[in-house]
Amino acid sequence: MTVSVAIESPFQDEVKALVTALDAHLLPLAPEEFHFGLDLEEMATADMTVFVARTEAGEAVGLGALKDVGTDKGLRTGEVKRMFTLPAARGRRIGALVLDAICARARALGIERLVLETGVGEGLAAAVRLYENHGFTECGAVLDYPDSGYSRFFEKKLSA
């Protein structure tokens, strides 16, 4: 399956379906107060870039977003948000393609550091492997997230 990744609007039925599927996947993994996903309106703000992975037939199979959070710890920082691949499409490096696009966009915007929050447990083990394989290292709580037993935090310094 050939997949391409492009910047798209979150206000599309296929993107809404991906976000709904992601939320359903995450729901049983942590109490509601430890879910930090964005809704479609939040994904459409000026500080966000939404990436959609599509098959050559045009089917949306993956999603990710970059939020420009400004300066944090003295570095221009971006946050990786809403990473998801449809279960039927997993194992085809779609998440890697989306994350590559996010990193490239971050560099183009002059972002020096990427951070992310993800959950814990087997349900997110593949996501953690993806981040680690892309040079993210585990760190303490980032931005304004609470430090809890339901989250893991990662960061990656970007070069120009």
C-alpha positions in Angstrom: 0.0 0.0 0.0 1.4 3.4 -1.0 0.7 6.1 1.4 1.2 9.9 1.2 1.0 12.4 4.0 -0.3 16.0 3.5 -1.4 18.9 5.6 -5.2 19.0 5.6 -8.1 20.6 7.4 -9.5 18.7 10.4 -13.0 19.6 9.2 -13.5 16.5 7.0 -15.6 13.5 7.7 -12.7 11.1 7.3 -10.6 13.2 9.8 -13.5 13.3 12.2 -13.8 9.5 11.9 -10.0 9.1 12.7 -10.3 11.4 15.7 -13.4 9.5 16.9 -11.6 6.1 16.5 -8.5 7.5 18.4 -10.7 8.7 21.2 -12.4 5.3 21.4 -9.0 3.6 21.5 -7.8 5.8 24.3 -11.0 5.9 26.4 -10.4 2.7 28.4 -6.7 3.4 29.0 -7.0 6.2 31.6 -9.6 8.1 33.6 -11.2 10.9 31.7 -9.3 13.7 33.5 -6.1 12.2 32.0 -7.2 12.4 28.4 -5.6 15.4 26.7 -6.8 15.1 23.1 -7.9 18.0 21.1 -11.3 18.4 19.4 -11.7 19.4 15.8 -12.0 23.1 16.6 -8.8 23.0 18.7 -7.1 21.2 15.8 -8.1 24.0 13.4 -6.4 26.9 15.3 -3.5 28.9 13.8 -0.9 27.2 16.0 -1.8 23.7 14.8 -0.9 21.8 11.6 -2.9 18.6 10.9 -1.4 15.8 8.8 -3.5 13.1 7.2 -2.1 9.9 5.7 -4.0 8.6 2.7 -3.7 5.5 0.6 -3.3 5.9 -3.2 -7.1 5.3 -3.4 -7.5 8.4 -1.2 -8.6 6.6 2.0 -7.6 8.4 5.2 -5.7 5.8 7.3 -3.6 7.9 9.7 -3.4 11.2 11.5 -1.1 13.4 13.5 -0.7 17.1 14.4 1.9 19.6 15.4 1.1 22.4 17.8 3.5 25.3 18.0 3.6 26.1 21.7 6.2 29.0 21.5 9.1 29.1 23.8 9.5 26.6 26.6 12.7 26.0 28.6 14.4 28.6 26.4 13.7 26.7 23.1 11.0 27.2 20.5 8.9 24.1 21.1 6.3 22.1 19.3 4.1 19.4 20.6 3.2 16.2 18.7 -0.6 15.6 19.1 -3.3 13.2 17.9 -1.1 10.4 16.5 -3.2 7.5 15.2 -3.3 4.8 12.5 -6.4 2.8 11.8 -6.0 -0.7 13.2 -6.4 -2.3 9.7 -3.5 -0.2 8.4 -1.0 -0.7 11.2 2.3 -2.3 10.6 2.9 -0.4 7.3 5.0 2.5 8.8 2.1 5.0 8.5 2.9 6.4 11.9 6.5 6.8 10.9 5.5 8.7 7.7 3.2 11.0 9.7 5.9 11.6 12.4 8.5 12.3 9.7 6.2 14.9 8.2 5.6 16.5 11.6 9.4 16.7 12.3 10.0 18.2 8.8 7.3 20.8 9.3 8.7 21.6 12.8 12.1 22.2 11.4 10.7 24.4 8.6 8.9 26.5 11.3 12.2 26.9 13.3 11.0 24.7 16.1 14.0 23.5 18.1 12.4 20.9 20.4 9.5 18.5 20.1 7.6 17.2 23.1 4.7 14.8 23.5 2.5 13.2 26.1 1.2 9.6 25.7 -0.4 7.1 27.9 1.0 4.0 29.5 0.4 0.3 29.1 0.3 -2.2 26.3 -2.4 -0.3 24.4 0.2 2.4 23.6 3.4 0.2 23.4 3.6 0.6 19.6 3.3 4.4 19.9 6.2 4.4 22.4 8.3 2.3 20.1 7.6 4.7 17.2 8.7 7.7 19.3 11.8 6.0 20.5 12.7 4.8 17.0 12.4 8.5 15.9 14.9 9.7 18.5 12.5 10.8 21.2 13.7 10.2 24.7 11.6 9.8 27.8 11.6 12.9 30.1 9.7 14.4 33.0 6.3 16.1 32.6 6.2 18.6 29.8 4.3 21.9 29.3 1.3 22.1 31.7 0.6 18.3 31.9 0.2 16.8 35.4 2.8 14.2 36.3 0.7 11.1 36.9 0.9 7.4 36.6 -1.3 7.6 33.4 1.2 9.6 31.2 4.6 9.2 29.7 6.5 12.2 28.3 9.0 12.4 25.5 11.2 15.0 23.9 13.4 15.4 20.9 15.8 18.2 20.0 15.7 19.1 16.4 18.6 20.4 14.3 18.2 22.9 11.5 
